[in-house]
């Protein structure tokens, strides 16, 4: 069995699941060859040689090919060559990359991966197509068999032989015998159950064990969770501009919040958390936040995303960005620190749709409405400038979203529109409301009960990234779905902003949380389009509904008491 044959046998079933189409299998075979050639490059492999790559780390593919144009070329060419949708092709290779990486490392054993792949290049280089010359190391294109020709499973793979592979092959030879033993045991147990009426027979533990070898990659993907993450943006004068976190439990949330409070003080109250068991309960960077956060705080108009053991930062000033990366590398040498690359709009849109489709696939039967809302929020709806017309590329997923919403009983969602800060507050508020309404109208046109959907425009008031960079503004322009949980609304019928993916009116105008949407005493049921009043016209927060002493140019009337 050669390298490509091994990856086809072990990785492709985990990637394709029930969809074992010949075209997609062939696409993956060719990708494995391109991927192996890329890993044969010492510099490429050295970037993540010491990382603990998760088997479901679909961002790993982006770290193997850091040039977005190369990633686009791979998915586009593979899609065209195998008659597969380009978005689907991108999703397949992103899912396959970390799994193939683990298999290749296993095959290499104690041999460094680049050396192993170089020594065995004849096993895969014939699969590499001519167009891939720009995305693989020089000299990796084979001169023998035609590109894409499948090497026979009988081809010698002696350079790959090692004890683990022999043991695995021996166990696979025993599987039919084990299966017969299990079937005999089940038949005997069922016969006895019919005669003696004992307690129901449990599923034999050996059944799970017997499929462990071939299904290891599948189980690893199914059992994994999304890495915990936190996204931070700074404003002027060392202020916290935006903060979002996704964590698996309240313990990790508390750990992160304590670090945020130590660095940003009361501004840490701006952090909003999605606490759910879909996310990991640990974060490799958590123990180093005390060193990391002051560095990002010292840089105005910057952003930082911590996800798993990787930190991605950005700033509008290139020199400042270089220093930020350098300072973070010195403070956290065990983590992967990198500057965010240029915005690749099409890639971002395609990736979001693939990820959203995958999230819907994983909902299963009778899903939690919060999981539905989270899955629908993943897609990027990139409206044209100043318009609220649904792009054609999003309609297939929204069609699927409509079916999901119709099938989940008692789900009620709020569709929230957000913008960047490139226009006036009033204009952005209206635009965000129109875009949210456009999404609702589309879903209703596809059969969703209009009573299940509410819309809200938030304009530029709730950023999740900086507005000083193209990437940050892109992320701030978004549509979010959240659960409209009437149990939390206290009978007001008012939809507020997101707290742990639920709707949270605050009903306390004197606290520090701008998290409700009512214009005055917080309980008269009148919706507003900006955060709650603070009832203090003398402070420095221009965050109330009616103009007053916070901004004399807007008038001097006080908030209602």
LINZILIN-V627712 format. One record per helix or strand of 2 or more residues. SS is the DSSP state (A for helix, B for strand). FROM is the first residue (numbers start at 1). TO is the last residue. If there is no record, write none. Layout:
ss,from,to
SS,FROM,TO
SS,FROM,TO
//
This chain:
ss,from,to
A,3,10
A,12,16
A,22,39
A,42,46
A,60,64
A,68,82
A,86,108
A,113,119
A,121,123
A,125,127
A,130,134
A,158,160
A,163,196
A,205,210
A,212,223
B,229,234
A,236,238
B,240,247
A,250,270
B,272,275
A,286,297
B,302,307
B,310,315
A,318,331
B,336,339
A,345,361
A,369,377
A,392,407
B,413,418
A,425,445
A,450,452
B,453,457
A,470,476
B,478,483
A,486,488
B,498,499
B,502,503
A,552,554
//
